């Protein structure tokens, strides 16, 4: 069953975040992930959620999404991302 890794990111320092994006893309792909949305236009239709930048990945399953997020290879990139942005990350199981 596919799984979706969803980031709602507010970028505080664009230069290092750009470096994060450059480095993380090949790792995401290596771990079976595919970008479905990467910061495009969005619109809140209901509720008080005010996302800044939405990034959406599809993975083959929940374990694959978790494997990326918890991997040793992602750890320094996570640190880089957290140093130049803030936000929320969730995984949701697809149908």
Phi, psi and omega in degrees: 000130180295158176227152183238126177260121186240124176249136167245106192242134170250117183274127179259334182219099188298327184296306177293331178294323175299321177294319176302312182300319181297318184280329187280331184305309180296328178292316177304312182294320178299326183269012174093007182269155177229134175286130174251329176211140182218074174081018180286180179300142176217162182216128176279123182262339181201147176089184186250017176289130180236074181295150179264305180217122181257130174237129185233126178242148170249135176237159180300329182194175181299319181298322179294319179295316178296322181300318177297307187299328183258007185284153175297326180292327181277337185308311180290332177287323175299316178298316177300313180299315182292336178283342183235005180204170174219165179162205183226149180225132175223156170243136177229138179281135179273186179243000000 
